[in-house]
């Protein structure tokens, strides 16, 4: 009797956040069926689960429209190389995660060449922000889409596209062992968590602004330690920028478990705009959002984007609950003014947390989002 064919999944991510989301789903898939074979374009989180990547994730992490234009031939080459690797692996499922400009281009080519490969995409392109008509196109080559937010459903229902709301994995509550942070930091000062981004281009722009903000804080207060949350890849880069200006009350942490505990122990967070803000909100830490991109990119975004806010909590609430300091407002003085104002007005912090929790209620699901995503994926095998 012939042995049953081993099921295969190719996981395609485009940056660190996608690698993190994919790894949570794979952990749950391994519980459902440990015999599934994987290959990926992934990073450190998938690697920890024994999922090999066909090349380094860094090779495709480009930021901004201008960079894409400048690197168009490299990107095309990478798309073709990735399509070829997927076809050679011949998976049952191509599981694409976020980074639609890259992952969906690959999925479209794979589906055209081999319609038998099931294509499942995780993290819908933000059609509620711009280019709503993309759903019509995506529907032609994506078999099923997993949605992070409930308010996305009408966009896919309208086009009669197969979809499922699974919830956001960053809103999962993980009970983990307690870590003694004093042993790591050796200080008993109040912690402020800083998130300068996971892409080199973001870090290069935002870190100098954040370090100036910390200098301003140090002029007024002497009881804070500032913790930069980084990926392993860029912790040395941030560390070198801190050393240059000789700041003594800054640390850089890249271990995920420690980062989680640091965040929970923080009194405040300053974060670049992105999914990490959900993690901060879920940990019930008051925060502000910052972001700055090149002027040309900003003009393009301004013309195309149809929503008022950058932060998902503000988008869901249809009003500003968490302050957003974007572009020219993203400067050391304004960050300092907002943070010191919050720290000196505990009622203001309470109010933000209360409003955030009301919004989070609608974004959460009964069952763990990663488990739900894994079960949905498994049903296609």
Secondary structure by P-SEA (a helix, b strand, c coil): cccccbbbbbbbbccaaaaaaaaaaaaaaaaacccccccccccaaaaaacccccccccccccccaaaaaaaaaaaaaaaaaaaaaaaaacccccccccccccaaaaaaaaaaacccbbbbbccccccccccccaaaaaaacccbbbbccccaaaaaaaaccccccccccccccccccccccccccccccbbbbbbccccaaaaaccaaaaaaaaaaaaaccccbbbbbbbccccaaaaaaaaaaaccccbbbbccaaaaaaaaaaccbbbbccccaaaaaaaacccbbbbbcccaaaaaaaaaccccccccaaaaaaccccccccccccccaaaaaaaaaaaaacaaaaaaaaaaaaaaaaaacccccaaaaaaaaaaaac
